[in-house]
């Protein structure tokens, strides 16, 4: 790959798995495939786990991340002048520019504190923080005061959180004079302007809710507008129409034949008409479902168009597809190898293969090709685990001369394979997912590899 794309899976919460791809995703066409080998004990089959059920609990987020800058660069005249121009352009431009600056400030401060090794370095970081905040707060638009205050509130809270986290990680865990000085100056600035103080922990629930609101306010401008529609709707209408025409032709042939042989309004004629309409209904439904099932291997399920909030035009389109079947139908070499390994060790009686693909096709100008993006998928496993055993089983063992037992909750191992294809290179990352009926218990990274480009799983499946 020309530029590195970071691909990782982690536990989002007890029931949700988070898959993240981060890099210059708009520089070239890319495809992410997620394969999950589900054991037969969980009984995940096409009859009881539909495509609609999977998409109902799937969450997606595509973010245009701001460019990484240092604290000194954020205080430079070129960076501040962009804020001034945005304030003159209107609320949307200022909101986007101020929120982007705030996110850059948070990341730059986190990196600077991570590099600070002694008190002298911390003093330099404190000076850069004060200078950058003073330059940002020197631009106070009168007509955009609400957005200005919310971004400043977010900056102050991030300042406190990052400083406290840094000093809490130290061996002593004590607050230094530099920490007290920086936070005291922030409190004084807020008090002079009649703004609420920094969180003190007295009302933890309300403070967390307020910080979440501020975080969402500063993240919204980085989220493109997403318009999601179902793919292949007109193809399905055409298939339904042709199936109805075929079924109606069969019914009319039966009706004409019975009329010519038995005459009008006779008992055999009426019986033949009833049989013809029964066949018509069945032929229509079976032909429609079978054709759509076969075309489903070639067509995508949904298409999402991403539009920039501050500029017109589509910057990228995302096609999604879900498929559930048997590992025997897998054509990818790495997937077949993992399936054989799991059949020998964990799934001796077979398993189900859950496959989800996400194709990102950039459609923007070259200016966005260098923008760092983050594509996040959060997959909910609650419906996958609905058939997991809930009772605890006793395991007996001998410890010295004593007989002991322990209650163990049944665990299931799900194989997870991520496949990222871009250009002439394909990357694989394999994980082991241990789950119980209560959710994810462990996520272990097994291997990572890079291979030459090959046809994707869905390309091979569609041509099979």
Order of alpha helices (4+ residues) and beta strands (2+ residues): beta-beta-beta-alpha-beta-alpha-alpha-alpha-alpha-alpha-alpha-alpha-beta-alpha-alpha-beta-beta-alpha-beta-beta-beta-beta-beta-beta-beta-alpha
